[in-house]
Structure formats: C-alpha cells, structure tokens
Amino acid sequence: MKFKAIILPVILGLFWQQSHAQLFTKERLLNNENFDKAPLSYGYYLGFNSYDFNIDYNTNVKDIQVLKAIGFNVGLIGNIRINDYFDIRLEPGLVMSNRTLSYSGTYFDGLNFEEKDLERELRSTYIHIPLLIKISTKRINNIKPFVLGGVSTALNLSSNQDNPDDNSKGNFRMIKNNLFYELGLGIDLYFNWFKFTPSIRGIFSFKDEHVKDLDPNSPWTKNIAQMQTRGIFINFTFQ
C-alpha cells in the first residue's frame, strides 16, 4: 500500500536518527530525566489504521476479496507505572475504518443480480478501549524501546446489528460489541519538553462479527462461517 511505503520509512528514519544520536555520539545529557518516575501520567495519540477481515468459509469457493482503505485513530492515554520496566496503560479512543467486501459472480449463480450487488462497503466507527501491559527495556540516553500487549473492547457505532434491513436492502450487518487481543512494539523518544512515541500494533478479533441475513440462502452471508477483524495501527503518542 502507498501509505505503508511512505510512513514506515519515516518511522524507521526517526528511530535511526534518534538512536544514532544517542548511541554513537558522546552526548549523554538526559532529557526529562524523571519523566517516567511519576506513578500516573497522561497523554494523547493520533494515528492511522488499516483494517482487514479473516474470513472462514462453509464451502470451498472463490474467496471474498477485502478492499482496504486507510483509517484514522485519535484518543487519550492513562499510564500507571509499576516499576522501571512495566506499565499498565488505558487508551480509550475513536477509530474510523473503511473496508469493502467484493464478491465474485459465483456467489450469485442462478440468481439475478446487478453490478452493485457484488460489493458491500463497510464504514465503521469504533469506540475502542484497550487495556495494555507495556514492557520496556532500560532507558539508553534518550530512547527506550518497548513491547506491549493486552486486550481491548470496541463498540461499533455503524454496525447495523439491529437494522431490520439486511443485504437484500443493501445493508451488511455486523455485531455491535467486539473483543480483541493486541500486540505491538515502539520506542519512547525523550525531548526537552515532552516524550514522543511512535509505535506499530496488530489487533485481532476474538469474535465472529457478521450477522446472517434473514434469508438462509442469501448469497452475501450463506457461505461465511466466520468473519473476524484483523488490522494494523500506527500511532504517534505525545506525553
């Protein structure tokens, strides 16, 4: 994707520039030396996402293609310090994503259909609340790499779960409430007045998200056994 081709080199460039400045020069002045000593700290994040679906099928036919688009994340951070290496983080935020399910004509064999029936656009707005454990290395001058993992819950405000109209009326329905597990890594960069943290994270749904159409022979949902979100977050945190 063009987005990944641009943003990932930028992040890697930031990592390299800061690491090189701190590890391979004689500069040893610590910025915000006591920043991580506070038992409770706050911040906010901005970022991007790319959501996909992992789809399991009842019968072996051509896969439904998931056309992905870049979404946007924004939220707040509450961080509880356990010790120099462990923190607990709560990151409530708003996540906007867009995916399109593209069907092949084989799903409609023997049925009359129009070109518009072959695609279902799923625009989703989530209230996303992760609870994470952050495991950091020892601080090296003004950088501190870390890994993190945990679970999250999300409320899909655009789910259509309770909509009586299904795909026969153009509405692909999904469940409102979802659960995920999350794994990621990043690096804290300490500046004079704030801490900046780029990170990348994968999220994976525990639950089947699709809601069957009323017609058990619906070409849109009949062959879907399970449909689960998976995605990538790239966040930029300021504390």
N, C-alpha and C positions, 0 to 999 in steps of 0.2 A: 504494500500500500504506500502511496506517496507520502502520507502522514508519517509512517514509521521511518521511511527513508530520510525524512528531514529531521524529525525530533530526536531519534535515537542517537545520531552522530552529535547533536547539540549536547545531549546529556552526557555522553561519553567524553566530549570535549571539556565540559565543566569538571567532570571527575578528574580527568588527566591534568588539566591546568592547575586545579587546587592541590591535587596530590603531589604533582611535580614541585610546586612552590613550597610545599611543606616538608616533603621527604628528602628533596635533593638540593636544598639550599641551607644555609646556616641560620636562617631566620627561625627563632624559637619563641617569639612573643605570642602569648596565648590571647586570642580574642574572647571576650565573655568567659573568662576563666571559671567562674562559679555558676554559669548558666544552668547546668544540669544538676546543681545541688538542691534546687527548690523542690519540695515534696509534691507540689502541684503547679503545673504550667499550662498555658493555653496558646492557641494559635488558630490559623485558618489555612485552607488549601484550595487551590484551583488546579484543574487538570482535564484530561481527555480520556475517553474510553473507546474501546472497540468491542462490541458485544456480538456473540455468535450463538448458535444452538448446536447441541449434540443431540441428534435425532436417532432413535431406535425404531425399527420398522417391524410390522407384523408379517409382511411377506417381502420377498426379495424383488423389488422393482427399482427403477432409476431413482436415485436419491433426490430429495427436495433440496434445491440449492438455496443457501442463505446468503443474501447480498447484504454486506455490512457497510455501515457508514460511521463516521467519527462523531461521537457524542461528547458531552461536556459534564464535568463534575465541579461542585463547589460545596464547601462545608466547613465545619468547625472542629477543633481538636481539644480534647481534655486529656492531659497526660499525668499519670500518677507514678512517681519514682519509687521503685522498690529498693534498688541499690545502683551501683555504678554501671551495671550491665543489664539490668532488667527493668522494664517499664510496662505499665498497663495503659492502653490508650482507648478512648472512646471517640469515634469520628463520625458523628451524625452529619448527613449531607443530602444534597439533591443531585440526582443522577438522571441525565436525559440521554436516551439512546434511540437509535433507529435501525431496524432490520426489515428486510423484505424477503418473504418466502416465495421462491419461484418454482412452480410446478411444471413438469413435462406433460405433454398431451396424453401420455399413457395412463395418467390418473383419471382421465375423463373418457376412456374407451367406451363407446356405445352411448355416450351422453352428448347432448347438445351443449356447447359452451362457447363463450366469447373470449376474445384475447384477454380482456380484463380479468377473467376468472382464473388465469394462470398465475397471478401474483396477488399476494396479500401483504400490505405494508403494516408493520407493527411499530408504531411510535410509542415509546414507553417513558414515563416519568416516574422515577422511584424516589421515595423517602428511604434512604439507605443508612443503616446504623450498624457499623462494625464494632466489635469488641476484640481488641488485638493484644498480643504479647509481643513486645519489641525486645530483641536480644542484640545488644551492641558489643562491639569489640572495645578494647581500651582506646581512649582518645589518643590520636597521634597528631601532636601540634593542634591544628585547627580542622581536623577531619575525624569523623568517627563512622565507619561502615556499620551496617546492621542488617539483620534479617527480621522478619515479623510474620506472624500467622495468627489465625483466630477464626471466629465465626461472625456472621452478620445476618441481620434480618432486613427485609425490604418490603415496602408496601408499594405495589404498582398502581398508581393513580389512574392509569389508562388501560386497565386490564380487560374491561368489558365482561367480567365474570358474571355479573347479574343482568346483563343485557339479554332480553328475550330473543333478540335478533341475532342469528348466527351467520355462518358463511354464506348461506343462501341469500342473505341480505347484505353481504359484503363485510361482515364483522368476524374476524378471527378472535376468539375469546381465550383469555389466559387467566390463571388464578391471581388473586389479589396479593396474597401473602407468600413470601418465599424465604428460604433459608439457604445460606451459602457457607462454604469454607473458603478462606483466603490465605494466600502465601505470597510473600514478596521480599524485596531487598531494596536498599537505598543507602544513602550516605548523608550524614549531617555535616554541613559546612558552616563554620563559625566565623561571623564577621563582627565588626566593631559594635554594631547596634542591634543585631538580630541573628537568628540561626535560620539558614535556608536549607531545605531538604528535598532534593529530587528523589523520586522512588518509582519503582515499577512493581505491579502486583497482578497476580492472576486470581480470578474469582470463579467458583464452580458451584452450581446449584445442587442441593440435595434432593430436590423435589421435581416431580413431573409437572410441567407448567401449563400444558394445553388443556382446554376444556372441550370435550367432544361436542360435535354438532348434534342437534336433535334427531336428525336422520342418521341411523346407524350405518347407512351406506354412503354417507357423504364423501365425495372424492377428496375433500380437503383434510379430513381427520380420520377416515376409516383405517388407513394404513399406518398411522402414527401410534406406536406402542408407548413411547416416552419421548418427551422433548424437554431438555434441560439447558439453561443458560450457562455459557462459559464466556469469559471475557478478560480483557486486559485493561488495567488502569495505569495511567502515567500521571502522577500527581506532583505538584510543586507546593511545598509547605513553608509557611513563614511563621516563626515564633519569636 
